[in-house]
Amino acid sequence: ITIHDLLLRHQSQSAKASTKHPMVAWLKRIGYRIALWNALHQAKAILVPAQEVARDVIEHYPFTKTKIIVTGEGISRLTPHATRVIVPVSGPYIFYFGSAYPHKRLDLLLDMWSRLSAKHPELSLVIGGEQDVFMSRVMDETKRLNLPRVQFTGRLSDEDLATLLTNATAHVHPSSFEGFALPSLEALSLGCPTVVADIPVLRELLPEEGVFFFKNGDANDMMRAIEAVLA
């Protein structure tokens, strides 16, 4: 079995089940834990993508210690569009892509942007990802705060993603919990610097070059890191 992370053990609100009736959401959480425990017990080997995930699994399920193998993960070769231009802004922009689940901390990103946008009127914020109920909340909050120069792209193809990363000034990933560093590695593979929260798994997996860490949960420090990229 492969365990990418134990996100739902830590942050049960980062799931679409959390939008259901509280009783339904509770039953789904119980079902998840039972299914996971059974799978871990029956597995002959448990593959995890990082040492930090291995530590987390063993902490919650000590009987897995002798079964765990850290395998790492790979990224696909992303190729930008050869001629098609899909960049939704005319000037420089910072780019987030992924889900809008609570642990991704897009609330923190918007908080930071409310100040950065005033200091850098030439800069825009582009947010890519499925427009589900969580992304809709982020879009509503953007309107409520009247934030300038924020564009939502919706779901992206691999080619669209590569084109946006290739042209971005920086990729930003404020997530407070991850099992791997896939978005940042995809950004780096295309020469785009990445601004990330300083959490153990990202420290473990990301290189030094092109990576700008900020204090987890600190919007002011995120702005400092982005301004370091701009400088």
N, C-alpha and C positions, 0 to 999 in steps of 0.2 A: 504494500500500500504506500502511496505517496501522501504526505501531510505537508501542505504548503505553509500553513500557519495555524495557530489556535485563536484566530481573531474572535470567533463567536464565544469562546470561553471568557474573553476579556471585555469585549464590547458588543453585547448582544443587539444593540440598536443599529449596528452596521449590517443590516440584513433587510431584505424586502418583507420578511415575515413580521418585522417590527411595525409595519403599517397596517397589519391586520388587527382584528378584535384582540384585546389583551389576552383572552383565554386561548384563542387560536395561536397567538404568538408564544404563549407559555408552553403549550403542547408541542409546538415545533422545536422550541429550545430543549425540552426534555427528550424528544425524539432524536435530536441531533446528538445529545450527550450519550444516549444509550447506543445509538448506531456507531458512534466514534469509539466508545469503550469496547464494544464487541469486535469491531474491525481491528483495533490495536491488539486485542487479546489473541485473535485468530491469525494475525499476520506472522509470517515467518521472517519478514524483513520490513523495516519501516524507513522509507526514503524521505529525507528532509533537505531543503535547499541551502541551509546555513547552520553554522554552529549555534547561533542564537536560537534558532527554531528547535534544534536538538535539546538545548538546555531547557527550553520552555516545556517541551513535551515530557521530558524526564521528570521535571519538577511536578507536573500535574499527574503523570502516570509513571511512577518509578519502575514498574515492571517492564517498561520498554527499553531500559538502559542497554541491554545486551543485543537488542534487535536493530538499533538505529544506525543508519548509514547516511552520512552527509554527501550528497551527490552534486550539489550546485545546479544551476540551470543555464541554458543558453538563450541567445536572442536570434531572431531571424534577421537575415540581411535585408534591410529596408532600402528601397530605391525610390527616390523622389520622381515626380512626373518630369518627363523630359522637356515638355513644352507647356503643358497646362499650368496656369497660375491660379492657385486657389487661396493664396494668402488674403484673408478678409480685411486687412488694413493696409494703408498706404505707407505708413512709417514703421519704425521699430516697435517690437512688441515682446512681451514675455508670455510664455505659453505653459499652461497646465493642461494635461490630458489624463483621462481616467474616469473612475466613477465619482459620484458625489456623496458617498456614504459618510456618516459623521466622522469616522476616524481619519478621513482624508483631509479634514480641517480646512475646507474651503471657506468656512466662516472666518478663520484666521487670515486667509488670503484676501478676502474682501476688506477686512479691517485694515490690513497693511496697505491695500490699494487705495483706500480712502485718503491716505496721506501721501503715498508715493505719486499718485496721479496729479496731485496739486504741485508737487515739486518738479515733475517731469512731464510737461504738457505735450511733449513730442511722442510720448510712450503710450502704448495700448496694452490691454490685457486680453488674451484670447484663451477661452476655456473650451476644451473639446471633450466630448463624452456623451453617452446615451442620455436622452432627455426623459428620464424616468421621474418618479415622484420626488426623489432626492435632488436631482438637478433642477427640477421645477422650483423647489424651495430656494435654491441658490439664486435662480433667476428672479424670483419674487423679491428676495432680499436685496439684490442688486438694484431693482427698481425702487424699492422702498427707501434705500439710502441715496438714491439718485446718483449712483456712481458713474462717472464719465468713461467713455472709450472702453467699454467691456463688450466683447463679442463672444457669442456661444455658437459653436460650429455643429453641434449634434454629433452623431456617431461618425467615425472616420475610417476610411479604408487605410490599408497599410501605406499606399502611395500618397494619400492625402496627409497622413501622419508624418511620413518622411519629408514631404515638402514643407510642412509647417515647422518641423524641427530644424530643417536645413536653413530656413530663413529667420528663425527666431533669434532674438538677442540673447535670451536665456530661457531655460526650462526651469520651472519651479515646482517642487513637490513637498508640500507642507505636512504630509501624512505623519501621524503620531504612532502608527503601528503598521509594520510590513513583515512579510516572510522572505522577501527578496527585493532586489533593487532594479527590477526590470525597466520601469520608465526612465530612470536616470541612466542606465546602461545603454538604452536605445538612443537617448539624447546624445550621450558621449560618443557613440559609434558614428554619429553624423556631425561631430565637431561642435555640438551645442553645449555650452557650459550648463551645469545643473546646480540649482540652489535647493538644498534639502535640509530637513529637520535632523538634528543631531541625535539619532537614536541608535542603539547598539548594532542592529542588523545592517544599517547603512554604513556605519563606521567599519564593520567587518568586511563588507563586500565591495565598497567603492574605492577607486584609486585616489591619489592625492591631486593629480593634475585635472583641472577642469571642474572640480567639485568645491562648492562653497557651502559650508555648514552654518546653520543658525540654531540658536537655543530652541529646543522643542517647546512649542506653545507660545513663543514670543514673537509677536507681530513686528515689534520695533527692530528686533535683531534680524528678522527676515528682510526687512527693508534695508538694513545695513549691508547684508550679504548681497542683495540685488544691486545696490549702489556700488559695491565693490566690483561686480561684473561690469556695470556701466562704465566705471572708471578705467 
